[in-house]
Amino acid sequence: MSNHVIPVEALLVVDVQDAAVAGDGALPNAAGLLDRTRDLIARARRDGALVVHLQNDGKPGAGDEPHTPGWELHLPVEAGPTETVIRKTHDDGFKETALGNLLAGAGVRSLAVCGLMSEMCVQATARTALALGYRVVLPHDAHATHDIPAAPGISGVIPAAMVSRVAAWAISGGADVTTQASDVGFTAPPRPNSPSAA
């Protein structure tokens, strides 16, 4: 894990939606995750980095089914030339969305990923970003998930913190996994364009 500030040109905020961070379905330590995500967003805005909020469109009946209370983004979006929302239907935020074109159009070469779930949408999006040649920074304390339930004959309950650690470890050969969100710095991309949502 890195222990120095790494500057990036974009912040991907993955699926920070009410179904997972508020009410009975909230992740363990959702409050801490939200505090660190707010800080990342505020610093990215201040320093002119691109901020992309990914919003998952869940299947009918899911907690994040579109246009239900749980689907709503929990943190306010300041839509404008350097901040936008991109809706998605897959774990990978790049798959069948405008994310790749948006980043390329803005000249982004490095990005940080935060949000949820660690082993699903966060990891899938980070993996594709790495495959596309981006420098990827994953702050360890700014992504999270649920406990994995016990499976008879396989394992007991796997704590959420352990699941997140394994998810980060799996991409640490390519990504910079930092200890804290405060290890991420921001700078404006070289060619900022107006983002357009999918």
N, C-alpha and C positions, 0 to 999 in steps of 0.2 A: 504494500500500500504506500501511496505517495504521502509525504508530509510537508509539501510546499505548495504554494498557490499556483494553479495552472490556469492560464487565461484561455477562454473559449469565446466563440463568436455567436453561439446560439444556445438556447436552453429549451429542451423538450420536456414539457410537463405532461406526464402520461396518466390519463384516466383518473384525475383527482376529482371524482364525482361523488355526490352525496351518498349513494348506496354503500360506498366502501369507507367513508370517513365520518359519517354522522349516524346517530341513532343506534339501534340494536345491532346492526350489521357492521359497525365500525371496526376497522383493523385495530389490533393491539397498538397502543401508543399512537393513535391517529393524531392526537393533539400535538405531539412532538414533531411528527412528520409534517403536519400543516405549518407549524412555526418555521421549520427549516425551508419548506417550499416557498412560503411567503418571502423569506429573506432572500432566497435565490432569485425569485422573480423581481423583487424590488431592486436588487443590485444589477440584474441584467438590464432592466429598464433604465436605470440611472446611467449605465455605461454604454447604452446604445446597442446592446446585443439584440439579436432576433429572439423573440419569445413565441414558442408555438405550444398551444394547449391542445393535446390530443384528447378527443372525446369518443369513448366507445359506444357504439350503437348495439346494445345487447339484443338477444332474441326475445320474442314475445314471452312475457311472464318473468323475464330476468329482472334483477334489481335495477339494471341500467337500460331497460327497454326505453327506446326514444320517447321523449315528451312525457315521461313519468317523473315524479319528484326525485327518485334516485338517480336518474340520468343526468340531472343538472350538474354543471361544473360548480364545485364548492367555492373556489376562489374567484374573485372578480377578474374580468378580462378588460384590459384597456385597448380595445381594438384600434388599430392604426397602422401606419407604414411599417412598424417593426414588431407588431404583436397581432396574432390571429388564432383562430380555432380551426382545427381540421378534424372532421369526423371520420371514424374508421369502423370497419366491421371485422377486422382480423387482429390477432395479437400484435403482429408487425405493423407499426405505424406507417411504414412505407408502402405496404401492399395495397394496390388499387386506391391510392390517395395522391394528392398533389404535393406531399411532403418533399419528395426528392427534387421535384422541379422548383419548389419554393426555396429550398436550401441552395440549390445550384444557382438560381437566379439572383440570390443575394450574395453570392460569392463566399458562402460559408465553407470553411475547411475544418473547423473544430466545433464540438458541441458537448454539452453536458446533458445527461438524462436523469430525471428524477420522477417519482410517482409510484405507481403500482400497476399490477402486482409484480413483485421482483422476478419470480421465476417464469412469468408469462409475458405480459406485454412489455415490461421494461427490458427484459433480457432479449426478447425477439427483436425489438426496435433497435437496441444497441448492437446486436449481431449484424443486422443489415447495414447499419451505419458504418460499422467496421469493414464489412465486405465492399462497401462503396468507396472506401478510402478515407473516411473522415477520422480525425482524431476524436476519440470518445472518452469522456471523463464521467465516471459513475461515483458520485459521493455516497459512501456506504450508509450514512445516517439519513439519507433523503429518498430512500425507496423502501417499500415495505410490502408485506403480504399477510395472509392468515396462517394460523396453525394448519398443518396437514393432519387430518383425522387419523386415528389408529386404524390399521388394517390387520385383522387377525391373520396370524401366520407370517406377516411381513414385518410390521413394526408397530410400536406404540405411537402416541401422538408425537409429531415432529414440531417443535416450537417454531413460531414464525421467524424469530431472529436467526435460527439456524438455517431455515429455508432461504432467507435473504442472503445470508453469508455464502451458501453454496451457489446460489444463482450468480452472485458477483464473482466468485472464484472461477466459475465456468467460462467467463469471458475475460478474466484478468490477464490472460496471455496477450490480448490485443488492446484492451481498454486500460486506461489509467483509473484504478480504483483508489479513491482518496478516503481518508478516515472520516472527514467531516465535510459538510456542505461549505463551510468557511474556507476549505482548501481550493474552492473553485473561484476563479476570477473571471471577469467579463471584459470584452472589448467589442467595438463595432465591427461588423464584417466589412470587407474592403469595398463592396459594391452593393449597398443596400437598395433593394427594390421594394415596391409595395407588395406585401404578401397577398395571395388570393386563396381562400379556403376551398376545400373540395366540395 
